[in-house]
Amino acid sequence: MFRIKICGITSVDDALLAVDAGADALGLNFYEKSSRYLSTGPAKEIATAIASRVQSVGVFVNCDQEEIERICVEVGLQGVQLHGDEPPDFISRIPSRPVIRARRVDDRGAAAVAEDLVACEAAGRLPDALLVDAISAGQYGGTGETVSWAGLVDHTKWLRGVPLILAGGLTPENVTEAIRTVRPYGVDVASGVESSPGVKDPEKVRLFVAAAKAAFGEIVS
């Protein structure tokens, strides 16, 4: 599983920029209502350009299993991120690839996320990683809203051994504090390293990756 993922990549240039900066994975968004949406043609160009260098993860929102599998095969994706309202048993319908389950933290906080993991396990499969994002009405991530880090400090008690990926409002300026506070397995960023939606800022990407790497070095040393 990745430590640092740059999500919402929309061009080969931005993909190579993120790879050269040291990212472990790139997210390609297949949700048509997103400003970072990619069709399969451009997505395949990006996946081909970074093949064997980093992990390419497809981000899907309430997409059916057959369509996810078709896109994964056509584009050449290594992982699947379910970022919508997919039921717990949906994970077991994707047996061929690692699955990251994204949960948006509402006013119930970590308790709701913990309950969801219990339901996933009861339905036949835990996700390979759990990504926590901020909730924003009518949107499925990439909003720049920040999750309450304090509410995630005890995540090892309820994660059932599933790696935690922290997302939501991360930037080059706050990712160090976020990692030190939450101590997640990995981090995921989109809007925090952009000059405009879907367009990555080279300096922000480099600063983010460098800061995240340094902070992870602190908590694992």
TORGULUM-615192 format. One record per residue (C-alpha): y, x, z; residue in one letter; residue number from 0. Coordinates in Angstrom, 1 decimal, decimal comma. Example, Ala and Ser with C-alpha at 12.3 -4.5 7.8 and 13.67 -1.06 7.14 Angstrom:
2
> c2|c1|c3|aa|i
> -4,5|12,3|7,8|A|0
> -1,1|13,7|7,1|S|1
This chain:
221
> c2|c1|c3|aa|i
> 0,0|0,0|0,0|M|0
> 3,5|1,2|-0,8|F|1
> 6,2|2,5|1,6|R|2
> 9,3|1,9|-0,6|I|3
> 9,5|-0,7|-3,3|K|4
> 12,5|-1,3|-5,5|I|5
> 12,3|-5,0|-6,6|C|6
> 13,9|-6,9|-9,4|G|7
> 13,6|-4,1|-12,0|I|8
> 14,8|-5,4|-15,4|T|9
> 14,9|-2,3|-17,7|S|10
> 13,0|0,8|-18,4|V|11
> 16,0|2,9|-17,5|D|12
> 16,2|1,4|-14,1|D|13
> 12,4|1,7|-13,6|A|14
> 12,5|5,5|-14,4|L|15
> 15,6|5,9|-12,2|L|16
> 13,6|4,4|-9,2|A|17
> 10,6|6,4|-9,9|V|18
> 12,6|9,6|-10,1|D|19
> 14,3|8,8|-6,9|A|20
> 10,9|8,6|-5,2|G|21
> 10,0|4,9|-4,9|A|22
> 6,3|4,1|-4,5|D|23
> 6,3|0,8|-6,2|A|24
> 8,5|-1,4|-8,5|L|25
> 8,7|-5,2|-8,5|G|26
> 8,8|-7,2|-11,7|L|27
> 10,0|-10,7|-11,3|N|28
> 8,3|-13,5|-13,3|F|29
> 10,2|-16,4|-11,6|Y|30
> 12,2|-18,0|-14,4|E|31
> 15,1|-19,2|-12,2|K|32
> 15,7|-15,7|-10,9|S|33
> 18,6|-13,6|-12,2|S|34
> 16,0|-10,8|-12,3|R|35
> 13,5|-12,7|-14,4|Y|36
> 11,4|-10,8|-17,0|L|37
> 9,3|-12,2|-19,8|S|38
> 6,0|-10,4|-20,4|T|39
> 7,3|-8,3|-23,3|G|40
> 10,0|-6,4|-21,5|P|41
> 7,8|-6,3|-18,4|A|42
> 5,0|-4,6|-20,3|K|43
> 7,4|-2,0|-21,6|E|44
> 8,4|-1,2|-18,1|I|45
> 4,9|-1,2|-16,7|A|46
> 3,8|1,1|-19,6|T|47
> 6,7|3,5|-18,9|A|48
> 5,8|4,0|-15,3|I|49
> 2,0|3,8|-15,7|A|50
> 0,1|6,1|-13,3|S|51
> 3,3|7,2|-11,6|R|52
> 3,9|4,2|-9,2|V|53
> 2,5|0,8|-8,5|Q|54
> 3,8|-2,1|-10,5|S|55
> 3,9|-5,4|-8,6|V|56
> 4,4|-8,8|-10,2|G|57
> 6,5|-11,2|-8,2|V|58
> 5,5|-14,9|-8,6|F|59
> 6,9|-18,1|-7,2|V|60
> 4,6|-21,2|-7,2|N|61
> 2,8|-20,0|-10,3|C|62
> -0,8|-21,2|-11,0|D|63
> -3,7|-18,8|-10,7|Q|64
> -4,5|-18,7|-14,5|E|65
> -0,9|-17,8|-15,4|E|66
> -0,8|-15,1|-12,8|I|67
> -4,0|-13,5|-14,1|E|68
> -2,8|-13,8|-17,7|R|69
> 0,4|-12,0|-16,9|I|70
> -1,3|-9,3|-14,8|C|71
> -3,7|-8,5|-17,7|V|72
> -1,0|-8,7|-20,4|E|73
> 1,5|-6,6|-18,6|V|74
> -0,8|-4,2|-16,7|G|75
> 0,2|-5,0|-13,1|L|76
> -1,5|-3,4|-10,1|Q|77
> -0,4|-5,9|-7,5|G|78
> 0,6|-9,5|-7,0|V|79
> 3,4|-10,7|-4,7|Q|80
> 3,4|-14,4|-3,9|L|81
> 7,0|-15,3|-3,0|H|82
> 6,9|-19,0|-3,1|G|83
> 5,3|-21,9|-1,2|D|84
> 1,7|-21,1|-2,1|E|85
> -0,8|-22,5|0,4|P|86
> -2,9|-20,1|2,5|P|87
> -6,1|-20,6|0,4|D|88
> -4,3|-19,4|-2,7|F|89
> -4,7|-15,8|-1,8|I|90
> -8,5|-16,0|-2,1|S|91
> -8,1|-17,3|-5,7|R|92
> -6,8|-13,8|-6,7|I|93
> -9,7|-11,6|-6,0|P|94
> -9,1|-8,8|-8,5|S|95
> -5,8|-7,3|-7,1|R|96
> -4,0|-6,6|-3,9|P|97
> -1,9|-9,5|-2,8|V|98
> 1,4|-9,3|-0,9|I|99
> 2,3|-12,6|0,8|R|100
> 6,0|-13,1|1,3|A|101
> 7,2|-15,3|4,1|R|102
> 10,8|-16,3|4,7|R|103
> 11,6|-16,3|8,4|V|104
> 13,1|-19,6|9,6|D|105
> 14,4|-20,7|13,0|D|106
> 10,8|-20,6|14,4|R|107
> 10,9|-16,8|13,8|G|108
> 7,7|-14,8|13,9|A|109
> 5,6|-17,6|15,4|A|110
> 5,5|-19,4|12,1|A|111
> 4,6|-16,3|10,2|V|112
> 1,8|-15,6|12,7|A|113
> 0,5|-19,1|12,3|E|114
> 0,4|-18,7|8,5|D|115
> -1,7|-15,5|8,8|L|116
> -4,2|-17,4|11,0|V|117
> -4,4|-20,1|8,3|A|118
> -4,9|-17,5|5,6|C|119
> -7,7|-15,9|7,5|E|120
> -9,3|-19,3|8,1|A|121
> -9,0|-20,1|4,4|A|122
> -11,0|-17,0|3,4|G|123
> -8,7|-14,0|3,0|R|124
> -5,8|-12,3|4,7|L|125
> -3,1|-10,8|2,4|P|126
> -3,2|-7,1|1,8|D|127
> 0,4|-7,0|3,2|A|128
> 2,9|-9,4|4,6|L|129
> 6,5|-9,2|3,3|L|130
> 9,1|-10,8|5,5|V|131
> 12,4|-12,0|3,9|D|132
> 15,4|-13,9|5,1|A|133
> 15,5|-17,6|4,4|I|134
> 18,1|-19,1|2,1|S|135
> 18,1|-22,8|1,1|A|136
> 16,8|-23,3|-2,4|G|137
> 16,2|-19,6|-3,1|Q|138
> 13,2|-17,3|-3,0|Y|139
> 14,5|-13,9|-2,0|G|140
> 17,0|-11,4|-3,4|G|141
> 19,9|-13,1|-1,6|T|142
> 21,1|-10,1|0,4|G|143
> 20,6|-12,1|3,7|E|144
> 19,2|-10,1|6,6|T|145
> 16,2|-10,9|8,7|V|146
> 16,5|-10,7|12,5|S|147
> 15,0|-7,3|13,1|W|148
> 14,7|-7,9|16,9|A|149
> 12,4|-10,8|16,3|G|150
> 9,9|-8,5|14,4|L|151
> 9,7|-5,6|16,9|V|152
> 6,4|-6,9|18,4|D|153
> 4,8|-7,5|14,9|H|154
> 1,7|-5,4|15,7|T|155
> 0,7|-8,1|18,2|K|156
> 0,4|-10,9|15,7|W|157
> -0,1|-9,3|12,3|L|158
> -3,9|-9,2|12,6|R|159
> -3,9|-5,7|11,2|G|160
> -1,9|-6,6|8,1|V|161
> 0,8|-4,1|7,0|P|162
> 4,3|-5,4|7,4|L|163
> 6,8|-4,9|4,5|I|164
> 10,4|-5,5|5,6|L|165
> 12,8|-7,1|3,1|A|166
> 16,0|-9,1|3,3|G|167
> 19,5|-7,6|3,2|G|168
> 18,4|-4,0|3,3|L|169
> 20,9|-1,4|2,0|T|170
> 21,3|2,4|1,9|P|171
> 23,5|2,0|5,0|E|172
> 21,2|0,0|7,2|N|173
> 17,7|0,8|6,1|V|174
> 17,4|3,7|8,6|T|175
> 18,3|1,4|11,5|E|176
> 15,9|-1,3|10,2|A|177
> 13,0|1,1|10,0|I|178
> 13,7|2,6|13,4|R|179
> 14,0|-0,9|15,0|T|180
> 11,1|-2,7|13,3|V|181
> 8,8|0,2|12,5|R|182
> 7,4|-1,6|9,4|P|183
> 4,7|-0,2|7,1|Y|184
> 7,1|-0,4|4,2|G|185
> 10,4|-1,7|2,9|V|186
> 11,5|-3,7|-0,1|D|187
> 14,9|-3,9|-1,7|V|188
> 16,6|-5,6|-4,6|A|189
> 20,2|-6,7|-4,3|S|190
> 21,0|-3,9|-1,8|G|191
> 20,8|-1,3|-4,5|V|192
> 22,4|-3,2|-7,4|E|193
> 25,8|-3,1|-9,1|S|194
> 25,2|-6,6|-10,3|S|195
> 22,1|-8,9|-10,2|P|196
> 19,2|-7,2|-12,0|G|197
> 21,2|-4,0|-12,6|V|198
> 20,4|-1,1|-10,3|K|199
> 23,1|1,3|-9,1|D|200
> 21,7|4,9|-9,5|P|201
> 23,5|6,3|-6,5|E|202
> 22,5|3,4|-4,2|K|203
> 18,8|3,7|-5,3|V|204
> 18,8|7,4|-4,6|R|205
> 20,5|7,0|-1,2|L|206
> 18,2|4,1|-0,2|F|207
> 15,0|6,0|-1,0|V|208
> 16,2|9,1|0,7|A|209
> 17,2|7,3|3,8|A|210
> 14,0|5,3|3,9|A|211
> 11,8|8,4|3,4|K|212
> 13,6|10,2|6,2|A|213
> 13,3|7,3|8,6|A|214
> 9,6|6,8|7,9|F|215
> 9,2|10,5|8,5|G|216
> 10,7|10,0|12,0|E|217
> 8,5|7,1|13,0|I|218
> 5,2|8,6|11,8|V|219
> 5,8|12,1|13,1|S|220
